[in-house]
Amino acid sequence: MRSSEVWAAEEGYRVMTSHFRMYSYRELVKATERFKHELGWGGSGVVYKGILDDDRAVVIKKLENVTRNREEFQDELHVISRINHMNLVRIYGFCSERFHRLLVLEYVENGSLANVLFNSKILLDWKQRFNIALGVAKGLAYLHHECLEWVIHCNLNPENILLDENLEPKIADLWVRTKLLSRSGSKQNVSRARGTIGYIAPEWISGLPITAKVDVYSYGVVLLELVSGKRVFDLIIGEDKTKVHEMLKKFIKMICYRLDNEKSLWLAEFVDFRVGDEFNYLQAKTLVKLAVSCLEEDRKKRPTMESIVESLLSVDLARS
């Protein structure tokens, strides 16, 4: 057989041992009605909605500017095929024919957290916000601590957190942003990874090696936004995005002072006014304190995602 046929046969064998499969380009053309239903532009290419032959709604992403050769592409797919967690967008399969590189992903009904939280499409109550914080933490903890390889997302933000029909969070955009680190200690060069201004850790700019703590930093920013209902740029004073780390550091110092000296008064004002008084004080304080620890300048002082999950679970029973 030709090399492409051998590769296809190998993939076919792997499909039988997992729920991850290879799709033909023709199948995906049919599913999307010739790529008619465009959903937008993702971090790696154009995204379309499709309906598979089994009537399953999916998202089909055309990967643009894929520089990986077939062997690298296959290696990364092999890792991604084993990633399965309720708080991560499921990748059902892929297409790799000639120059076509496409991913078939789970369709998540309510779109991004950014759209829901900042555009008032749906008013999230306190329980829903806390559940989103917990779900995202669980998803990141799975990537950082439970996968066979360490997986770093590298671009966590509200646009890459999707909400399903029950408003359960699912972390998206794993393909283009995911970086893999061997547990044996040998590290892949992840210095090329790109993040989003406002969510990237300070070591990113200083050129230090990227570790899982960059995701912890991004998670801290997301926590502040979940509690306050405001974008990070609306929380900090000043519009110069190049100084966001400096401004955010001052903001965190102010939060620490107020938490210690103003007790519940400031916290009640910081929580999104749309929630009103319907929030759990202990949980709110825990989220803000976790955000502060996640945003430590020294990454060694930031908590792990495993410890964050434990902290959240400890106050989960305190839901009002």
Beta strands, then each sheet from edge to edge (+ up, - down):
strand 1: 21-22
strand 2: 38-41
strand 3: 46-51
strand 4: 57-62
strand 5: 91-97
strand 6: 100-106
strand 7: 150-152
strand 8: 161-163
strand 9: 169-171
strand 10: 179-181
sheet 1: 1+ 5+ 6- 4+ 3- 2+
sheet 2: 7+ 10-
sheet 3: 8+ 9-
end
